[in-house]
Amino acid sequence: MVPELRQAYNTAFTDEKFQAFVEALNSHSTPIQFRIAETPVFIPKKFAHQMISACEQIVDVILRPDFKEKTGRAIPDAFRVPNENSHPHFIAFDFGICHGAGGMLEPQLIEMQGFPSLFGYQVLLDDVFKQHFGAVAGYAPYLDGLNRETYLELFRKIVVGDEDPEQVILLELFPRQQKTNIDFYCTEDYLGIPMVCVTELIRKGNQLFYRNHEKEIRVKRIYNRVIFDELQQQDISVQEKAAVLFDDLDVEWVTHPNWFYRISKFTLPLIQHPNIPETRFLNELKELPGQLDQYVLKPLFSFAGQGVVIDVTPGDIAAINDPENWILQKKVEYAAVIKTPDEPAKAEIRIFYFWEEGAARPRPVNNLARLSKGKMIGVRFNKDKTWTGGSFALFEQ
C-alpha cells in the first residue's frame, strides 16, 4: 500500500521483537484468543478517502426519512426489541483491499453492521505496538482529527453518558468465554464499566439489576455486545433468561439491538457507490446475471459468514425457497498486496463510526484490520500461516 513503509517495516522486523509484542498484549488482562498479525496495514490518503466517501454515502442513506420504513423487514420478529432510538451509536464498515480497473488498488465494501466492534482492544493494540515497534511518523490509527485521549473521551461519553459507570454494563453472552474477551477487559479498564452475562440479569418490574458481590446494582444503560442470533444456539435455560431483553424495560441501549439488523447486508441494495459492490435482493431479480460466477450469494439473516455461497450456480439459486431473505452481490477480487516474508497477504479494513447524541451524523474514529492468505478472511482459512490475523491500519495524516 505504501511501498517505502512496507520495505522499511519488513526489513526491521524480527521474530524476537514480535514475540515480545505478543507477550505484552497477552499480559494485559487475559491471553488473546485469536491470532495477532505481524504487521499493521499502511493506508495512503487517497485510499482512505475512497473508504470514507463510501461510508458517508451510506450515512446519507441512513439519514433519509424513509430509512426505517425500508428496513423494517430487516428485523426478525423474534428479535425485535422495544424502545428503539433515532439512530445507532456505532456503525462498523468492512472494506476489502481489492483490484480495481487498470490494476489499481481500491476499497470495496464487504459488509457493515450497526453494532460495536473491538473499540477498547484497538487502543491497547496501538499502545503496545508503539512500545515495541515505535510510532510511524505521519501515520495514525485514529480518524477525523482524534487521538488516543479524545477517542476514549468520546467513547466514554457515548457509552456512559451522565450515568454512574457502575450502573452501565457491557452485556454479552458469557463474556469471559468469548474469543474477543480481551476487548471486554479493555472496555472495563478504559470506561470503568463491568461486563455482565445475560444470565446474571435480575428483573424487578421493568427494571434490571445485576449483583456486585452482595449488592444489587440498578442497570441504567446497556452497552450491548449480544448478537441475538447466538441466543438461538444456547441452552433453553439461557434463552429463557435472555427473554427479558425483548420486554419493555426502563433502560437505555447503546446501541439499540434493532440497528444490528437495519444496518447490515439488508441495507446494501439501497446504496450505489463505486466502492460498494452491486447488490440486489434475490426476489427482485427479473433474470439472473449472465456471468453468475462473478457474484456471491448471501443470506440476510446470518452472521460470521455462515451460509455464504461463493461459487454460485443456477441450481444454488433454484434451491432457495425464501429469495426475499437473500442477496446476490457482485464478487470482488481481493488483492494479495501486503508483502510478507513468504506469500503476500490480503486484508480487510473495518472503519469505526461513532454517533454522539445530538450530533447530526456519525463520524469516523478508528479502525481494525484483518490479514489473510486463505480463500476468505478468517481463522479457519489461515491455519499454520504467519503474517495473518487481527491487526490495525495506520492512516496517512
Secondary structure as UniProt FT lines:
FT   HELIX           3..12
FT   HELIX           15..26
FT   STRAND          41..43
FT   HELIX           45..62
FT   TURN            65..66
FT   HELIX           67..70
FT   HELIX           72..74
FT   HELIX           77..79
FT   STRAND          90..99
FT   HELIX           101..103
FT   STRAND          105..113
FT   TURN            119..120
FT   HELIX           121..133
FT   TURN            137..138
FT   STRAND          139..140
FT   TURN            144..145
FT   HELIX           148..160
FT   TURN            161..162
FT   HELIX           165..167
FT   STRAND          168..172
FT   HELIX           175..177
FT   TURN            179..180
FT   HELIX           181..191
FT   STRAND          195..197
FT   HELIX           198..200
FT   STRAND          202..204
FT   TURN            205..206
FT   STRAND          207..212
FT   TURN            213..214
FT   STRAND          215..219
FT   STRAND          221..224
FT   HELIX           228..233
FT   HELIX           236..242
FT   HELIX           243..246
FT   STRAND          252..254
FT   HELIX           258..262
FT   HELIX           265..270
FT   TURN            274..275
FT   STRAND          279..281
FT   HELIX           282..284
FT   HELIX           292..294
FT   STRAND          295..299
FT   TURN            304..307
FT   HELIX           314..318
FT   HELIX           323..325
FT   STRAND          326..330
FT   STRAND          345..354
FT   TURN            357..358
FT   STRAND          363..372
FT   HELIX           379..381
FT   TURN            383..384
FT   STRAND          389..391
FT   STRAND          393..396
//
